[in-house]
Amino acid sequence: MIKACVIGWPISHSRSPIIHGYWLQQHGISGSYTRQPVEPSSLEAFMSGLGNKGYAGCNVTIPHKEAVFNLVSRADDTTERLGAVNTVYIRDGQLLGTNTDGEGFINSLKQGAPELQLANTRTVVLGAGGASVAVVNAILEQGATEVVVANRTREKAEQLRARFGTRVVPIDWDRAPDHLGDCSLLVNTTSLGMRGQPELGIDLSRLGERTVVTDIVYTPLRTRLLEDAAARGNIVVEGLGMLLHQAVRGFSLWFGVTPEVTPELRELVVRDINPVPMT
């Protein structure tokens, strides 16, 4: 039986077992995918013994993505550039790390807004934290002319420019509405709007009518940002798609089958996010 897992601290919130469990069943694969709580002080020992525990690999979530980057061999240039790993697999006894967050983001956009073209266009990204790094890199790889990054601490936005070059344009947080008129895509990479967090509260009155709006937050499925944009007639892409699509390559690396993100899988995860109350 092929085994994989997701590690984090804490890890009980992860919905990855739902996703991979669905694919294992769908493809009739004898395998398992479980949550493994790993505290930071135990991380190095867990990773060095991953193969001995019988795992083909693992997903990595908060707070371990940067630490695992330093414990594995980087599998590709994109991962090297991002400085963070979310997927680990074993080849010839060697731990290899890669990052599928960016491709998950792009493939979610392609599914939710197939007419969107990022090449030779401008994007506005809200937030410059860890989640924004993969998103900004992915947008640049699609050929965007400019990625405007608004962050409350401007220094962090400046760090993205230093990492990725002059196509990244850092701005102060309160200037973001000034840049919405001619962008092809608006992305929220902050936790604002998530359940239990304050609302994002951005003024969309200058948002271009053809601008696609997306949010990496998926609890709730539609944040206030997405609701407000949809009410204006803009195409919106929910954050759940990124979670589903980023899982595809890891499953392929461990279990040897490339799965599909289907409406049935989405509905399965939606039911976990919004369980139907017992009557």
C-alpha atoms as an extended CHARMM CRD file, in Angstrom:
* protein
*
       279  EXT
         1         1  MET       CA              0.0000000000        0.0000000000        0.0000000000  PROA      1               0.0000000000
         2         2  ILE       CA              1.3020000000        3.4520000000       -0.9250000000  PROA      2               0.0000000000
         3         3  LYS       CA              1.2390000000        5.9620000000        1.9190000000  PROA      3               0.0000000000
         4         4  ALA       CA              1.3210000000        9.7780000000        1.9110000000  PROA      4               0.0000000000
         5         5  CYS       CA              0.4040000000       12.3900000000        4.4850000000  PROA      5               0.0000000000
         6         6  VAL       CA              0.1460000000       16.0790000000        5.2430000000  PROA      6               0.0000000000
         7         7  ILE       CA              2.2280000000       17.5860000000        8.0390000000  PROA      7               0.0000000000
         8         8  GLY       CA              1.6960000000       20.7750000000       10.0030000000  PROA      8               0.0000000000
         9         9  TRP       CA              1.2800000000       22.1530000000       13.5140000000  PROA      9               0.0000000000
        10        10  PRO       CA             -1.6380000000       22.1470000000       14.0970000000  PROA      10              0.0000000000
        11        11  ILE       CA             -3.0060000000       19.9380000000       11.3110000000  PROA      11              0.0000000000
        12        12  SER       CA             -6.5500000000       18.9780000000       12.3210000000  PROA      12              0.0000000000
        13        13  HSD       CA             -7.9840000000       21.6930000000       10.0410000000  PROA      13              0.0000000000
        14        14  SER       CA             -6.4860000000       20.2420000000        6.8420000000  PROA      14              0.0000000000
        15        15  ARG       CA             -8.9500000000       19.1020000000        4.1880000000  PROA      15              0.0000000000
        16        16  SER       CA             -6.2490000000       17.4220000000        2.1080000000  PROA      16              0.0000000000
        17        17  PRO       CA             -7.2540000000       13.9020000000        3.2920000000  PROA      17              0.0000000000
        18        18  ILE       CA            -10.7280000000       14.4850000000        1.8340000000  PROA      18              0.0000000000
        19        19  ILE       CA             -9.2360000000       15.4100000000       -1.5430000000  PROA      19              0.0000000000
        20        20  HSD       CA             -6.6890000000       12.5990000000       -1.7800000000  PROA      20              0.0000000000
        21        21  GLY       CA             -9.0580000000       10.0640000000       -0.2590000000  PROA      21              0.0000000000
        22        22  TYR       CA            -11.5680000000       10.8480000000       -3.0090000000  PROA      22              0.0000000000
        23        23  TRP       CA             -8.9540000000       10.3310000000       -5.7160000000  PROA      23              0.0000000000
        24        24  LEU       CA             -7.6630000000        7.0930000000       -4.1710000000  PROA      24              0.0000000000
        25        25  GLN       CA            -11.1760000000        5.6880000000       -4.1710000000  PROA      25              0.0000000000
        26        26  GLN       CA            -11.9610000000        7.0250000000       -7.6400000000  PROA      26              0.0000000000
        27        27  HSD       CA             -8.9090000000        5.3500000000       -9.1630000000  PROA      27              0.0000000000
        28        28  GLY       CA             -9.0970000000        2.1530000000       -7.1030000000  PROA      28              0.0000000000
        29        29  ILE       CA             -5.6270000000        2.6560000000       -5.6470000000  PROA      29              0.0000000000
        30        30  SER       CA             -4.5360000000        0.7730000000       -2.5440000000  PROA      30              0.0000000000
        31        31  GLY       CA             -3.1880000000        3.7220000000       -0.6120000000  PROA      31              0.0000000000
        32        32  SER       CA             -3.6800000000        6.0610000000        2.3100000000  PROA      32              0.0000000000
        33        33  TYR       CA             -3.3480000000        9.7760000000        2.9860000000  PROA      33              0.0000000000
        34        34  THR       CA             -3.4330000000       10.9590000000        6.5840000000  PROA      34              0.0000000000
        35        35  ARG       CA             -2.8410000000       14.0030000000        8.7850000000  PROA      35              0.0000000000
        36        36  GLN       CA              0.3700000000       13.9090000000       10.8100000000  PROA      36              0.0000000000
        37        37  PRO       CA              0.8320000000       16.5590000000       13.5070000000  PROA      37              0.0000000000
        38        38  VAL       CA              4.5210000000       17.4850000000       13.5920000000  PROA      38              0.0000000000
        39        39  GLU       CA              5.6960000000       20.1690000000       15.9750000000  PROA      39              0.0000000000
        40        40  PRO       CA              8.6240000000       22.3270000000       14.8450000000  PROA      40              0.0000000000
        41        41  SER       CA             11.0960000000       20.7120000000       17.2360000000  PROA      41              0.0000000000
        42        42  SER       CA             10.3710000000       17.2760000000       15.7020000000  PROA      42              0.0000000000
        43        43  LEU       CA             10.3370000000       18.3540000000       12.0550000000  PROA      43              0.0000000000
        44        44  GLU       CA             13.8960000000       17.4320000000       11.0810000000  PROA      44              0.0000000000
        45        45  ALA       CA             13.6190000000       13.9580000000       12.6140000000  PROA      45              0.0000000000
        46        46  PHE       CA             10.2620000000       13.3250000000       10.9620000000  PROA      46              0.0000000000
        47        47  MET       CA             11.5210000000       14.3520000000        7.5320000000  PROA      47              0.0000000000
        48        48  SER       CA             14.7480000000       12.3440000000        7.7400000000  PROA      48              0.0000000000
        49        49  GLY       CA             12.7190000000        9.2410000000        8.6320000000  PROA      49              0.0000000000
        50        50  LEU       CA              9.9350000000        9.8050000000        6.0920000000  PROA      50              0.0000000000
        51        51  GLY       CA             10.9330000000        6.9290000000        3.8160000000  PROA      51              0.0000000000
        52        52  ASN       CA             11.6100000000        4.5680000000        6.7140000000  PROA      52              0.0000000000
        53        53  LYS       CA              8.0580000000        5.1920000000        7.9130000000  PROA      53              0.0000000000
        54        54  GLY       CA              6.8290000000        3.8710000000        4.5810000000  PROA      54              0.0000000000
        55        55  TYR       CA              5.7320000000        7.1600000000        3.0530000000  PROA      55              0.0000000000
        56        56  ALA       CA              6.0790000000        7.9540000000       -0.6410000000  PROA      56              0.0000000000
        57        57  GLY       CA              6.0130000000       11.6410000000        0.3310000000  PROA      57              0.0000000000
        58        58  CYS       CA              4.0000000000       14.3230000000        2.0620000000  PROA      58              0.0000000000
        59        59  ASN       CA              2.3340000000       17.6740000000        1.7810000000  PROA      59              0.0000000000
        60        60  VAL       CA              3.6450000000       20.4790000000        3.9680000000  PROA      60              0.0000000000
        61        61  THR       CA              1.5460000000       23.2390000000        5.4660000000  PROA      61              0.0000000000
        62        62  ILE       CA              1.8660000000       25.9870000000        8.0840000000  PROA      62              0.0000000000
        63        63  PRO       CA              4.2850000000       26.5330000000        9.7750000000  PROA      63              0.0000000000
        64        64  HSD       CA              6.7450000000       24.1960000000        8.0470000000  PROA      64              0.0000000000
        65        65  LYS       CA              6.9740000000       25.2770000000        4.3850000000  PROA      65              0.0000000000
        66        66  GLU       CA             10.1320000000       27.3660000000        4.7450000000  PROA      66              0.0000000000
        67        67  ALA       CA             11.8140000000       24.9760000000        7.1840000000  PROA      67              0.0000000000
        68        68  VAL       CA             11.2540000000       21.9440000000        4.9450000000  PROA      68              0.0000000000
        69        69  PHE       CA             12.7710000000       23.9160000000        2.0550000000  PROA      69              0.0000000000
        70        70  ASN       CA             16.0700000000       23.6950000000        3.9440000000  PROA      70              0.0000000000
        71        71  LEU       CA             15.7160000000       19.9670000000        4.6880000000  PROA      71              0.0000000000
        72        72  VAL       CA             15.2170000000       18.6060000000        1.1570000000  PROA      72              0.0000000000
        73        73  SER       CA             16.7500000000       18.8270000000       -2.2940000000  PROA      73              0.0000000000
        74        74  ARG       CA             14.8640000000       21.3530000000       -4.3890000000  PROA      74              0.0000000000
        75        75  ALA       CA             13.3180000000       19.6880000000       -7.4280000000  PROA      75              0.0000000000
        76        76  ASP       CA             13.0050000000       22.7260000000       -9.7130000000  PROA      76              0.0000000000
        77        77  ASP       CA             13.9210000000       26.3640000000      -10.2440000000  PROA      77              0.0000000000
        78        78  THR       CA             10.4770000000       27.6460000000       -9.2300000000  PROA      78              0.0000000000
        79        79  THR       CA             10.7790000000       26.0730000000       -5.7820000000  PROA      79              0.0000000000
        80        80  GLU       CA             14.2830000000       27.5000000000       -5.4210000000  PROA      80              0.0000000000
        81        81  ARG       CA             12.9120000000       30.9410000000       -6.2630000000  PROA      81              0.0000000000
        82        82  LEU       CA             10.0040000000       30.6850000000       -3.8130000000  PROA      82              0.0000000000
        83        83  GLY       CA             12.0390000000       29.4730000000       -0.8370000000  PROA      83              0.0000000000
        84        84  ALA       CA              9.1660000000       27.2720000000        0.3540000000  PROA      84              0.0000000000
        85        85  VAL       CA              8.0500000000       23.6760000000       -0.1760000000  PROA      85              0.0000000000
        86        86  ASN       CA              4.5130000000       22.2860000000        0.0170000000  PROA      86              0.0000000000
        87        87  THR       CA              5.0850000000       18.8700000000       -1.5940000000  PROA      87              0.0000000000
        88        88  VAL       CA              7.8130000000       16.3060000000       -0.8380000000  PROA      88              0.0000000000
        89        89  TYR       CA              8.4210000000       13.0740000000       -2.7170000000  PROA      89              0.0000000000
        90        90  ILE       CA             11.1070000000       10.3920000000       -2.6480000000  PROA      90              0.0000000000
        91        91  ARG       CA             13.1660000000        9.2780000000       -5.6450000000  PROA      91              0.0000000000
        92        92  ASP       CA             16.0890000000        6.8400000000       -5.2960000000  PROA      92              0.0000000000
        93        93  GLY       CA             16.0710000000        7.3930000000       -1.5500000000  PROA      93              0.0000000000
        94        94  GLN       CA             16.3810000000       11.1770000000       -1.9040000000  PROA      94              0.0000000000
        95        95  LEU       CA             13.8880000000       13.6640000000       -0.4750000000  PROA      95              0.0000000000
        96        96  LEU       CA             12.8420000000       16.1130000000       -3.2090000000  PROA      96              0.0000000000
        97        97  GLY       CA             10.7790000000       19.2130000000       -2.5160000000  PROA      97              0.0000000000
        98        98  THR       CA              8.5840000000       21.2000000000       -4.8740000000  PROA      98              0.0000000000
        99        99  ASN       CA              5.8960000000       23.8580000000       -4.6240000000  PROA      99              0.0000000000
       100       100  THR       CA              2.5240000000       23.4720000000       -6.3350000000  PROA      100             0.0000000000
       101       101  ASP       CA              0.7880000000       26.5520000000       -4.9160000000  PROA      101             0.0000000000
       102       102  GLY       CA              1.4230000000       28.6770000000       -8.0000000000  PROA      102             0.0000000000
       103       103  GLU       CA              0.1740000000       26.1320000000      -10.5080000000  PROA      103             0.0000000000
       104       104  GLY       CA             -2.8190000000       25.4830000000       -8.2550000000  PROA      104             0.0000000000
       105       105  PHE       CA             -3.6360000000       29.1830000000       -8.3730000000  PROA      105             0.0000000000
       106       106  ILE       CA             -3.2620000000       29.4340000000      -12.1600000000  PROA      106             0.0000000000
       107       107  ASN       CA             -5.1940000000       26.2410000000      -12.9120000000  PROA      107             0.0000000000
       108       108  SER       CA             -8.0070000000       27.3960000000      -10.6420000000  PROA      108             0.0000000000
       109       109  LEU       CA             -8.1580000000       30.6480000000      -12.6250000000  PROA      109             0.0000000000
       110       110  LYS       CA             -8.1660000000       28.7420000000      -15.9160000000  PROA      110             0.0000000000
       111       111  GLN       CA            -11.0930000000       26.6480000000      -14.7380000000  PROA      111             0.0000000000
       112       112  GLY       CA            -13.0610000000       29.5140000000      -13.2000000000  PROA      112             0.0000000000
       113       113  ALA       CA            -12.2740000000       32.2640000000      -15.7400000000  PROA      113             0.0000000000
       114       114  PRO       CA            -11.1280000000       30.5250000000      -18.9430000000  PROA      114             0.0000000000
       115       115  GLU       CA            -11.1860000000       33.7440000000      -20.9850000000  PROA      115             0.0000000000
       116       116  LEU       CA             -8.7120000000       35.5120000000      -18.6880000000  PROA      116             0.0000000000
       117       117  GLN       CA             -5.3540000000       36.3140000000      -20.2470000000  PROA      117             0.0000000000
       118       118  LEU       CA             -2.5590000000       37.4560000000      -17.9300000000  PROA      118             0.0000000000
       119       119  ALA       CA              0.1530000000       37.9830000000      -20.5410000000  PROA      119             0.0000000000
       120       120  ASN       CA              0.8820000000       41.6640000000      -21.2030000000  PROA      120             0.0000000000
       121       121  THR       CA             -1.6090000000       42.8360000000      -18.5730000000  PROA      121             0.0000000000
       122       122  ARG       CA             -1.5520000000       44.3070000000      -15.0570000000  PROA      122             0.0000000000
       123       123  THR       CA             -2.5980000000       42.5110000000      -11.8750000000  PROA      123             0.0000000000
       124       124  VAL       CA             -3.2340000000       43.9550000000       -8.4220000000  PROA      124             0.0000000000
       125       125  VAL       CA             -2.3070000000       41.7020000000       -5.5000000000  PROA      125             0.0000000000
       126       126  LEU       CA             -3.4700000000       42.5110000000       -1.9770000000  PROA      126             0.0000000000
       127       127  GLY       CA             -0.9760000000       41.3360000000        0.6310000000  PROA      127             0.0000000000
       128       128  ALA       CA              2.7400000000       40.5220000000        0.6150000000  PROA      128             0.0000000000
       129       129  GLY       CA              2.8830000000       37.6510000000        3.1110000000  PROA      129             0.0000000000
       130       130  GLY       CA              3.9020000000       34.0510000000        2.5240000000  PROA      130             0.0000000000
       131       131  ALA       CA              0.8320000000       33.2140000000        0.4450000000  PROA      131             0.0000000000
       132       132  SER       CA              1.4770000000       36.0550000000       -1.9880000000  PROA      132             0.0000000000
       133       133  VAL       CA              4.9600000000       34.8710000000       -2.9790000000  PROA      133             0.0000000000
       134       134  ALA       CA              3.7500000000       31.8740000000       -5.0050000000  PROA      134             0.0000000000
       135       135  VAL       CA              0.8430000000       33.8730000000       -6.4510000000  PROA      135             0.0000000000
       136       136  VAL       CA              3.0240000000       36.7770000000       -7.6220000000  PROA      136             0.0000000000
       137       137  ASN       CA              5.5930000000       34.3960000000       -9.1100000000  PROA      137             0.0000000000
       138       138  ALA       CA              2.8950000000       32.4500000000      -10.9660000000  PROA      138             0.0000000000
       139       139  ILE       CA              1.3670000000       35.6140000000      -12.4290000000  PROA      139             0.0000000000
       140       140  LEU       CA              4.7830000000       36.8070000000      -13.6050000000  PROA      140             0.0000000000
       141       141  GLU       CA              5.4330000000       33.3980000000      -15.1960000000  PROA      141             0.0000000000
       142       142  GLN       CA              2.2290000000       33.8980000000      -17.1980000000  PROA      142             0.0000000000
       143       143  GLY       CA              3.8050000000       36.9760000000      -18.7740000000  PROA      143             0.0000000000
       144       144  ALA       CA              2.1510000000       39.7990000000      -16.8390000000  PROA      144             0.0000000000
       145       145  THR       CA              3.6120000000       43.2150000000      -17.6130000000  PROA      145             0.0000000000
       146       146  GLU       CA              3.1730000000       44.4670000000      -14.0580000000  PROA      146             0.0000000000
       147       147  VAL       CA              2.0690000000       43.1360000000      -10.6820000000  PROA      147             0.0000000000
       148       148  VAL       CA              1.0620000000       45.8720000000       -8.2650000000  PROA      148             0.0000000000
       149       149  VAL       CA              1.4070000000       44.6920000000       -4.6580000000  PROA      149             0.0000000000
       150       150  ALA       CA             -0.3880000000       46.5650000000       -1.8910000000  PROA      150             0.0000000000
       151       151  ASN       CA              0.5130000000       45.7860000000        1.7010000000  PROA      151             0.0000000000
       152       152  ARG       CA             -0.0270000000       47.5070000000        5.0340000000  PROA      152             0.0000000000
       153       153  THR       CA              3.7040000000       47.1980000000        5.7040000000  PROA      153             0.0000000000
       154       154  ARG       CA              5.2050000000       48.5530000000        2.5080000000  PROA      154             0.0000000000
       155       155  GLU       CA              8.6040000000       47.0580000000        3.3020000000  PROA      155             0.0000000000
       156       156  LYS       CA              7.2320000000       43.5440000000        2.7180000000  PROA      156             0.0000000000
       157       157  ALA       CA              5.9270000000       44.5730000000       -0.7070000000  PROA      157             0.0000000000
       158       158  GLU       CA              9.3710000000       46.0150000000       -1.4620000000  PROA      158             0.0000000000
       159       159  GLN       CA             10.8710000000       42.6170000000       -0.5990000000  PROA      159             0.0000000000
       160       160  LEU       CA              8.7750000000       41.0290000000       -3.3460000000  PROA      160             0.0000000000
       161       161  ARG       CA             10.2020000000       43.5180000000       -5.8260000000  PROA      161             0.0000000000
       162       162  ALA       CA             13.7060000000       42.6670000000       -4.6470000000  PROA      162             0.0000000000
       163       163  ARG       CA             12.9370000000       38.9520000000       -5.0980000000  PROA      163             0.0000000000
       164       164  PHE       CA             11.1660000000       39.0730000000       -8.4760000000  PROA      164             0.0000000000
       165       165  GLY       CA             12.3550000000       42.2700000000      -10.1730000000  PROA      165             0.0000000000
       166       166  THR       CA             10.9890000000       45.5190000000      -11.4980000000  PROA      166             0.0000000000
       167       167  ARG       CA              7.7170000000       44.1290000000      -12.8630000000  PROA      167             0.0000000000
       168       168  VAL       CA              6.5920000000       44.0740000000       -9.2110000000  PROA      168             0.0000000000
       169       169  VAL       CA              5.3760000000       47.5220000000       -8.1620000000  PROA      169             0.0000000000
       170       170  PRO       CA              4.9780000000       48.0170000000       -4.3780000000  PROA      170             0.0000000000
       171       171  ILE       CA              2.3520000000       50.5210000000       -3.2060000000  PROA      171             0.0000000000
       172       172  ASP       CA              0.8410000000       51.6040000000        0.0810000000  PROA      172             0.0000000000
       173       173  TRP       CA             -2.2660000000       49.6910000000        1.1320000000  PROA      173             0.0000000000
       174       174  ASP       CA             -4.6350000000       52.6430000000        0.8920000000  PROA      174             0.0000000000
       175       175  ARG       CA             -3.5660000000       53.3280000000       -2.7220000000  PROA      175             0.0000000000
       176       176  ALA       CA             -4.8900000000       49.9900000000       -4.0050000000  PROA      176             0.0000000000
       177       177  PRO       CA             -8.2690000000       51.3660000000       -5.2200000000  PROA      177             0.0000000000
       178       178  ASP       CA             -6.4020000000       53.8260000000       -7.4740000000  PROA      178             0.0000000000
       179       179  HSD       CA             -4.9880000000       50.8920000000       -9.4810000000  PROA      179             0.0000000000
       180       180  LEU       CA             -8.1520000000       48.8750000000      -10.0740000000  PROA      180             0.0000000000
       181       181  GLY       CA             -9.3910000000       50.5760000000      -13.2270000000  PROA      181             0.0000000000
       182       182  ASP       CA             -7.0590000000       48.9660000000      -15.7530000000  PROA      182             0.0000000000
       183       183  CYS       CA             -6.0270000000       45.6660000000      -14.1850000000  PROA      183             0.0000000000
       184       184  SER       CA             -7.0690000000       42.3120000000      -15.6260000000  PROA      184             0.0000000000
       185       185  LEU       CA             -7.0130000000       40.5650000000      -12.2430000000  PROA      185             0.0000000000
       186       186  LEU       CA             -7.4610000000       41.4870000000       -8.5740000000  PROA      186             0.0000000000
       187       187  VAL       CA             -6.2270000000       38.9420000000       -6.0200000000  PROA      187             0.0000000000
       188       188  ASN       CA             -6.6050000000       38.9170000000       -2.2440000000  PROA      188             0.0000000000
       189       189  THR       CA             -3.7990000000       36.8900000000       -0.6310000000  PROA      189             0.0000000000
       190       190  THR       CA             -4.4330000000       38.1240000000        2.9230000000  PROA      190             0.0000000000
       191       191  SER       CA             -6.5390000000       36.3830000000        5.5790000000  PROA      191             0.0000000000
       192       192  LEU       CA             -8.9170000000       39.3520000000        5.6970000000  PROA      192             0.0000000000
       193       193  GLY       CA            -12.4410000000       38.1750000000        4.9740000000  PROA      193             0.0000000000
       194       194  MET       CA            -11.8270000000       34.7070000000        6.3910000000  PROA      194             0.0000000000
       195       195  ARG       CA            -14.2360000000       33.4780000000        9.0490000000  PROA      195             0.0000000000
       196       196  GLY       CA            -13.1910000000       34.9800000000       12.3620000000  PROA      196             0.0000000000
       197       197  GLN       CA            -11.0890000000       37.7030000000       10.6930000000  PROA      197             0.0000000000
       198       198  PRO       CA            -11.9640000000       41.3370000000        9.9130000000  PROA      198             0.0000000000
       199       199  GLU       CA            -13.3890000000       42.1330000000        6.4800000000  PROA      199             0.0000000000
       200       200  LEU       CA            -11.0600000000       43.2850000000        3.7070000000  PROA      200             0.0000000000
       201       201  GLY       CA            -12.9900000000       46.5170000000        3.2050000000  PROA      201             0.0000000000
       202       202  ILE       CA            -11.5770000000       47.6710000000       -0.1390000000  PROA      202             0.0000000000
       203       203  ASP       CA            -13.4380000000       50.2180000000       -2.2780000000  PROA      203             0.0000000000
       204       204  LEU       CA            -14.3200000000       48.5800000000       -5.6140000000  PROA      204             0.0000000000
       205       205  SER       CA            -15.9930000000       51.6190000000       -7.1800000000  PROA      205             0.0000000000
       206       206  ARG       CA            -13.1150000000       52.0330000000       -9.6590000000  PROA      206             0.0000000000
       207       207  LEU       CA            -12.8540000000       48.3310000000      -10.5220000000  PROA      207             0.0000000000
       208       208  GLY       CA            -12.7750000000       47.7020000000      -14.2700000000  PROA      208             0.0000000000
       209       209  GLU       CA            -15.8700000000       45.9330000000      -15.5420000000  PROA      209             0.0000000000
       210       210  ARG       CA            -13.7990000000       43.1850000000      -17.1940000000  PROA      210             0.0000000000
       211       211  THR       CA            -11.5000000000       42.6280000000      -14.1930000000  PROA      211             0.0000000000
       212       212  VAL       CA            -11.5550000000       39.1010000000      -12.7570000000  PROA      212             0.0000000000
       213       213  VAL       CA            -11.5480000000       38.9900000000       -8.9470000000  PROA      213             0.0000000000
       214       214  THR       CA            -10.2570000000       36.0690000000       -6.9010000000  PROA      214             0.0000000000
       215       215  ASP       CA             -9.5240000000       35.3640000000       -3.2490000000  PROA      215             0.0000000000
       216       216  ILE       CA             -7.3220000000       32.6220000000       -1.7970000000  PROA      216             0.0000000000
       217       217  VAL       CA             -9.6130000000       32.5000000000        1.2600000000  PROA      217             0.0000000000
       218       218  TYR       CA            -12.1630000000       29.6850000000        0.9520000000  PROA      218             0.0000000000
       219       219  THR       CA            -13.9380000000       29.8520000000        4.3180000000  PROA      219             0.0000000000
       220       220  PRO       CA            -16.4420000000       31.2570000000        3.5490000000  PROA      220             0.0000000000
       221       221  LEU       CA            -16.6080000000       29.9780000000       -0.0110000000  PROA      221             0.0000000000
       222       222  ARG       CA            -17.5080000000       33.4740000000       -1.1760000000  PROA      222             0.0000000000
       223       223  THR       CA            -15.8900000000       36.2490000000        0.7940000000  PROA      223             0.0000000000
       224       224  ARG       CA            -17.3530000000       39.7490000000        0.9650000000  PROA      224             0.0000000000
       225       225  LEU       CA            -14.8060000000       40.7820000000       -1.6790000000  PROA      225             0.0000000000
       226       226  LEU       CA            -16.1500000000       38.1800000000       -4.1030000000  PROA      226             0.0000000000
       227       227  GLU       CA            -19.7790000000       38.9520000000       -3.2610000000  PROA      227             0.0000000000
       228       228  ASP       CA            -19.2420000000       42.6660000000       -3.8480000000  PROA      228             0.0000000000
       229       229  ALA       CA            -17.3950000000       42.0740000000       -7.1180000000  PROA      229             0.0000000000
       230       230  ALA       CA            -20.0450000000       39.6570000000       -8.3790000000  PROA      230             0.0000000000
       231       231  ALA       CA            -22.7600000000       42.1910000000       -7.5250000000  PROA      231             0.0000000000
       232       232  ARG       CA            -20.9620000000       44.6360000000       -9.8380000000  PROA      232             0.0000000000
       233       233  GLY       CA            -21.0440000000       42.0590000000      -12.6310000000  PROA      233             0.0000000000
       234       234  ASN       CA            -17.3920000000       40.9880000000      -12.4570000000  PROA      234             0.0000000000
       235       235  ILE       CA            -16.3130000000       37.3880000000      -12.9380000000  PROA      235             0.0000000000
       236       236  VAL       CA            -15.1590000000       35.9420000000       -9.6020000000  PROA      236             0.0000000000
       237       237  VAL       CA            -13.1180000000       32.8210000000       -8.8180000000  PROA      237             0.0000000000
       238       238  GLU       CA            -13.4480000000       31.2640000000       -5.3810000000  PROA      238             0.0000000000
       239       239  GLY       CA            -10.3900000000       30.3150000000       -3.3420000000  PROA      239             0.0000000000
       240       240  LEU       CA            -11.3840000000       26.6630000000       -2.9830000000  PROA      240             0.0000000000
       241       241  GLY       CA            -10.2030000000       25.9890000000       -6.5230000000  PROA      241             0.0000000000
       242       242  MET       CA             -6.5980000000       26.7490000000       -5.5970000000  PROA      242             0.0000000000
       243       243  LEU       CA             -6.7270000000       24.2240000000       -2.7330000000  PROA      243             0.0000000000
       244       244  LEU       CA             -8.0670000000       21.5310000000       -5.0660000000  PROA      244             0.0000000000
       245       245  HSD       CA             -5.7360000000       22.1890000000       -7.9930000000  PROA      245             0.0000000000
       246       246  GLN       CA             -2.5470000000       22.4750000000       -5.9170000000  PROA      246             0.0000000000
       247       247  ALA       CA             -3.1310000000       18.8810000000       -4.7740000000  PROA      247             0.0000000000
       248       248  VAL       CA             -3.0400000000       17.3540000000       -8.2750000000  PROA      248             0.0000000000
       249       249  ARG       CA              0.7100000000       17.0800000000       -8.8530000000  PROA      249             0.0000000000
       250       250  GLY       CA              1.4690000000       15.6580000000       -5.4220000000  PROA      250             0.0000000000
       251       251  PHE       CA             -1.0410000000       12.8580000000       -5.9530000000  PROA      251             0.0000000000
       252       252  SER       CA              0.5530000000       12.1130000000       -9.3190000000  PROA      252             0.0000000000
       253       253  LEU       CA              4.0580000000       12.0290000000       -7.8410000000  PROA      253             0.0000000000
       254       254  TRP       CA              3.0890000000        9.6280000000       -5.0370000000  PROA      254             0.0000000000
       255       255  PHE       CA              0.4360000000        7.4090000000       -6.5880000000  PROA      255             0.0000000000
       256       256  GLY       CA              1.3540000000        7.4910000000      -10.2930000000  PROA      256             0.0000000000
       257       257  VAL       CA             -1.9890000000        8.7810000000      -11.5960000000  PROA      257             0.0000000000
       258       258  THR       CA             -2.8430000000       12.3610000000      -12.5820000000  PROA      258             0.0000000000
       259       259  PRO       CA             -6.2840000000       13.0630000000      -11.0860000000  PROA      259             0.0000000000
       260       260  GLU       CA             -8.9040000000       15.5890000000      -12.1620000000  PROA      260             0.0000000000
       261       261  VAL       CA            -10.6150000000       18.3170000000      -10.1590000000  PROA      261             0.0000000000
       262       262  THR       CA            -14.2600000000       17.4410000000      -10.7110000000  PROA      262             0.0000000000
       263       263  PRO       CA            -17.5290000000       19.0500000000       -9.5790000000  PROA      263             0.0000000000
       264       264  GLU       CA            -18.0810000000       15.9840000000       -7.3760000000  PROA      264             0.0000000000
       265       265  LEU       CA            -14.7860000000       16.5630000000       -5.5490000000  PROA      265             0.0000000000
       266       266  ARG       CA            -15.5850000000       20.2280000000       -5.0700000000  PROA      266             0.0000000000
       267       267  GLU       CA            -18.9940000000       19.3790000000       -3.6450000000  PROA      267             0.0000000000
       268       268  LEU       CA            -17.4380000000       16.8630000000       -1.2390000000  PROA      268             0.0000000000
       269       269  VAL       CA            -15.1260000000       19.5240000000        0.1970000000  PROA      269             0.0000000000
       270       270  VAL       CA            -17.9050000000       22.1380000000        0.2180000000  PROA      270             0.0000000000
       271       271  ARG       CA            -20.0160000000       19.8180000000        2.3830000000  PROA      271             0.0000000000
       272       272  ASP       CA            -17.1350000000       19.6240000000        4.8480000000  PROA      272             0.0000000000
       273       273  ILE       CA            -16.7690000000       23.4130000000        4.9080000000  PROA      273             0.0000000000
       274       274  ASN       CA            -20.5160000000       23.9920000000        5.2040000000  PROA      274             0.0000000000
       275       275  PRO       CA            -21.9600000000       20.8650000000        6.8190000000  PROA      275             0.0000000000
       276       276  VAL       CA            -25.7170000000       20.4220000000        6.5680000000  PROA      276             0.0000000000
       277       277  PRO       CA            -27.1810000000       20.7200000000       10.0920000000  PROA      277             0.0000000000
       278       278  MET       CA            -28.8510000000       17.6250000000       11.5150000000  PROA      278             0.0000000000
       279       279  THR       CA            -32.6310000000       17.9470000000       11.7890000000  PROA      279             0.0000000000
